[in-house]
Amino acid sequence: MEPIIIRYIEKPELKNPVLVEGLPGVGNVGKIAAEYLKDNLDAKLMVEIFSKYLPPQVLMKGDGTMYLVRNQLWYYKNDESEHDLIILVGDYQGMSSEGQYELSYKVLEIVKEFGVNLIFTLGGYGTGQLADKPRVFGAATNMELVEEMKKYDVYFSETEPSGGIVGAAGLLLGLGKELFRMEGVCLMGETSGYFTDPRSAYYVLEKVRKYFNLSINMEELEFQSNEIGEITNQLKEEENKVEKKDDLGYIG
């Protein structure tokens, strides 16, 4: 078996396409946002990627059947913007450093065929803290994009994320700029990192929706976001109770 096998489902003609990546990661923020984007735009499948760099397993469907793990590229022709979209989703990221590099490079090779020069990667920024309204942190490959994304209330910090951007969300931008002359932005939703976080994904996707002028029904994701918000408030109340008990015990 070849390390990476590509199956082309369709080779569409696309207008100034932008790659939008959302693979599993911290809080599954990027995955939730990209999957929601794909589903609500009724995007069409164009490429499937199979690889021995992905976990050696199959996953179960709800009807009792199974499928081999994979990454996929979907496309959407956007009449409301100068950019069509190619959306990268998948079951897993590469299991090793080699796998991360090889898969990211292969994705870039594929999307370059379709004329991609701009990349948006989506992910979560784990802070270990529960936030009422998660901020969306940004990192970009040039200052022009930094200034442009600030108009959409994307937060750029000199110190955060302190450990850099790990995995596909970072590699696609790094390899894209250095080897493919692509520019890009990473949008990272603030998340505790303790659980799957549709609330953070909602705020990340809102930036994407506005930037590309997309007609997306956000109600379902907003509902999931509100549910997480209620859980967050409950957890904060419990934390406050514990802190008060600790303070009383210390004073007494």
C-alpha positions as CSV (number, residue, x, y, z in Angstrom):
1,M,0.0,0.0,0.0
2,E,1.2,3.5,-0.8
3,P,1.5,5.8,2.2
4,I,-1.2,8.1,0.9
5,I,-3.9,7.2,-1.6
6,I,-6.0,9.8,-3.3
7,R,-9.4,9.2,-4.8
8,Y,-10.8,11.9,-7.0
9,I,-14.6,12.0,-7.0
10,E,-14.9,15.2,-9.0
11,K,-12.6,17.8,-10.5
12,P,-14.7,21.0,-10.5
13,E,-13.8,24.4,-12.0
14,L,-13.5,26.7,-9.1
15,K,-13.3,30.5,-8.7
16,N,-10.3,31.8,-6.6
17,P,-10.9,28.9,-4.2
18,V,-9.9,29.1,-0.5
19,L,-9.0,26.1,1.5
20,V,-10.8,25.9,4.9
21,E,-9.4,23.2,7.2
22,G,-11.2,21.8,10.3
23,L,-9.8,18.5,11.5
24,P,-10.1,17.0,15.0
25,G,-8.1,18.9,17.7
26,V,-8.5,20.8,21.0
27,G,-12.2,20.8,21.9
28,N,-12.9,19.6,18.4
29,V,-13.5,23.3,17.7
30,G,-12.2,23.2,14.1
31,K,-13.9,19.9,13.3
32,I,-17.3,21.1,14.5
33,A,-17.0,24.4,12.6
34,A,-15.9,22.9,9.3
35,E,-18.4,20.0,9.4
36,Y,-21.2,22.4,10.1
37,L,-20.0,24.7,7.3
38,K,-19.9,21.7,4.9
39,D,-23.3,20.4,5.8
40,N,-25.1,23.8,5.8
41,L,-23.7,24.8,2.5
42,D,-24.6,21.5,0.9
43,A,-21.0,21.2,-0.2
44,K,-20.1,18.4,-2.7
45,L,-17.4,15.8,-2.2
46,M,-14.4,16.1,-4.5
47,V,-11.5,14.1,-3.0
48,E,-11.0,11.3,-0.5
49,I,-7.6,10.7,1.2
50,F,-6.7,7.3,2.7
51,S,-3.4,6.8,4.4
52,K,-1.4,4.5,6.7
53,Y,-0.5,7.7,8.6
54,L,-4.1,7.6,10.0
55,P,-5.2,5.2,12.8
56,P,-5.5,1.6,11.7
57,Q,-9.2,1.3,12.1
58,V,-12.7,1.5,10.7
59,L,-15.5,3.5,12.3
60,M,-19.1,2.5,12.8
61,K,-22.1,4.1,11.2
62,G,-25.5,4.3,12.9
63,D,-27.0,1.6,10.7
64,G,-24.4,-1.0,11.8
65,T,-22.1,-0.7,8.8
66,M,-18.6,0.6,8.9
67,Y,-16.1,2.6,6.9
68,L,-12.4,3.1,6.7
69,V,-11.1,6.3,8.3
70,R,-10.2,9.1,5.9
71,N,-9.8,12.8,5.2
72,Q,-12.0,14.5,2.6
73,L,-12.1,17.6,0.5
74,W,-15.5,19.2,-0.3
75,Y,-16.2,22.1,-2.5
76,Y,-18.8,24.9,-2.5
77,K,-19.4,27.5,-5.3
78,N,-20.1,30.8,-3.5
79,D,-22.0,33.2,-5.7
80,E,-21.9,35.9,-2.9
81,S,-18.2,36.2,-2.8
82,E,-15.1,36.3,-5.1
83,H,-14.0,33.0,-3.5
84,D,-15.3,29.5,-3.8
85,L,-14.4,27.2,-0.9
86,I,-12.6,23.8,-0.5
87,I,-13.4,22.4,2.9
88,L,-11.0,19.8,4.5
89,V,-12.6,17.6,7.1
90,G,-11.7,14.1,8.4
91,D,-11.9,11.5,11.1
92,Y,-8.3,12.0,12.4
93,Q,-5.1,13.9,11.9
94,G,-1.8,12.1,11.2
95,M,-0.6,9.9,14.1
96,S,3.1,10.9,13.9
97,S,5.1,14.0,13.0
98,E,6.0,12.3,9.6
99,G,2.3,11.6,9.0
100,Q,1.3,15.2,9.8
101,Y,3.9,16.6,7.4
102,E,3.1,14.1,4.6
103,L,-0.7,14.5,4.8
104,S,-0.5,18.3,5.0
105,Y,1.9,18.4,2.0
106,K,-0.4,16.1,0.0
107,V,-3.4,18.3,0.7
108,L,-1.5,21.4,-0.4
109,E,-0.4,19.6,-3.6
110,I,-4.1,18.7,-4.4
111,V,-5.6,22.1,-3.7
112,K,-2.8,23.9,-5.6
113,E,-4.2,22.0,-8.7
114,F,-7.5,23.9,-8.2
115,G,-5.8,27.3,-7.8
116,V,-5.8,27.8,-4.0
117,N,-3.7,30.7,-2.9
118,L,-5.3,31.4,0.5
119,I,-5.9,29.1,3.5
120,F,-8.1,29.4,6.6
121,T,-7.4,26.8,9.3
122,L,-9.8,26.5,12.2
123,G,-9.0,25.1,15.6
124,G,-9.3,25.5,19.4
125,Y,-7.0,27.3,21.8
126,G,-7.0,25.4,25.1
127,T,-6.7,27.8,28.0
128,G,-7.9,25.6,30.8
129,Q,-10.4,28.3,31.7
130,L,-14.2,28.4,31.2
131,A,-15.1,31.5,29.2
132,D,-18.6,33.1,29.0
133,K,-17.9,34.5,25.5
134,P,-14.9,32.7,23.9
135,R,-12.5,35.0,22.1
136,V,-11.3,34.0,18.6
137,F,-7.5,34.2,18.5
138,G,-5.7,34.6,15.2
139,A,-2.4,34.0,13.6
140,A,-1.6,34.9,10.0
141,T,1.2,34.6,7.4
142,N,1.5,38.4,6.8
143,M,0.6,41.7,8.4
144,E,-2.0,42.6,5.8
145,L,-4.1,39.6,6.8
146,V,-3.5,40.4,10.5
147,E,-5.0,43.9,10.0
148,E,-7.8,42.6,7.8
149,M,-8.9,40.0,10.4
150,K,-8.8,42.5,13.2
151,K,-11.8,44.2,11.4
152,Y,-13.7,41.0,12.2
153,D,-12.8,41.2,15.9
154,V,-10.2,38.4,15.7
155,Y,-7.8,38.8,18.7
156,F,-4.1,38.8,18.0
157,S,-1.7,38.5,20.9
158,E,2.1,38.8,21.2
159,T,2.2,35.9,23.7
160,E,-0.7,33.6,22.9
161,P,-0.8,30.9,21.9
162,S,2.5,30.5,23.7
163,G,3.3,27.0,22.4
164,G,2.7,27.7,18.8
165,I,0.1,26.0,16.6
166,V,0.5,22.2,16.5
167,G,-0.8,19.8,13.8
168,A,-2.5,20.5,10.5
169,A,-3.8,23.9,11.5
170,G,-0.2,25.2,11.7
171,L,1.5,23.0,9.1
172,L,-0.9,23.8,6.3
173,L,-0.1,27.5,6.8
174,G,3.7,27.0,7.3
175,L,4.2,24.6,4.4
176,G,1.7,26.6,2.3
177,K,3.7,29.8,2.7
178,E,7.2,28.4,2.4
179,L,6.7,25.8,-0.3
180,F,3.5,26.8,-2.2
181,R,3.5,30.6,-2.0
182,M,0.1,30.5,-0.2
183,E,-0.9,32.9,2.5
184,G,-3.3,32.1,5.3
185,V,-5.0,32.7,8.6
186,C,-5.5,30.4,11.6
187,L,-8.6,31.1,13.7
188,M,-8.5,29.6,17.2
189,G,-11.6,29.6,19.4
190,E,-10.9,30.0,23.1
191,T,-11.9,26.8,24.9
192,S,-11.2,25.1,28.2
193,G,-10.0,22.0,26.4
194,Y,-11.9,19.8,28.8
195,F,-14.7,18.8,26.4
196,T,-16.1,19.1,22.9
197,D,-16.9,22.7,22.5
198,P,-19.6,23.8,20.0
199,R,-19.8,27.2,21.7
200,S,-16.2,28.0,20.7
201,A,-16.9,26.6,17.2
202,Y,-19.9,28.9,16.9
203,Y,-17.7,32.0,17.4
204,V,-15.0,30.7,15.0
205,L,-17.6,30.0,12.3
206,E,-19.2,33.4,12.7
207,K,-15.9,34.9,11.6
208,V,-15.7,32.7,8.6
209,R,-19.4,33.3,7.7
210,K,-18.9,37.1,7.8
211,Y,-15.6,37.1,6.0
212,F,-16.9,35.1,3.0
213,N,-20.4,36.5,3.1
214,L,-21.9,33.0,3.5
215,S,-25.6,32.3,3.9
216,I,-25.5,29.8,6.7
217,N,-28.3,28.9,9.1
218,M,-26.5,29.1,12.5
219,E,-29.5,28.1,14.6
220,E,-28.6,24.5,15.4
221,L,-25.0,25.4,16.3
222,E,-26.3,28.4,18.3
223,F,-28.6,26.0,20.2
224,Q,-25.6,23.7,21.0
225,S,-23.6,26.7,22.0
226,N,-26.2,27.8,24.5
227,E,-26.3,24.4,26.0
228,I,-22.6,24.5,26.5
229,G,-23.0,28.0,28.0
230,E,-25.4,26.6,30.6
231,I,-23.0,23.8,31.5
232,T,-20.1,26.4,31.7
233,N,-22.2,28.6,34.1
234,Q,-23.0,25.6,36.3
235,L,-19.3,24.6,36.4
236,K,-18.3,28.1,37.3
237,E,-20.9,28.2,40.2
238,E,-19.4,24.9,41.5
239,E,-15.9,26.4,41.3
240,N,-17.0,29.5,43.2
241,K,-18.6,27.3,45.9
242,V,-15.4,25.3,46.3
243,E,-13.3,28.5,46.5
244,K,-15.6,29.9,49.2
245,K,-15.3,26.8,51.2
246,D,-11.5,26.8,50.9
247,D,-11.4,30.4,52.0
248,L,-13.6,29.8,55.0
249,G,-11.5,26.8,56.0
250,Y,-8.3,28.8,55.8
251,I,-9.7,31.7,57.9
252,G,-11.2,29.4,60.5
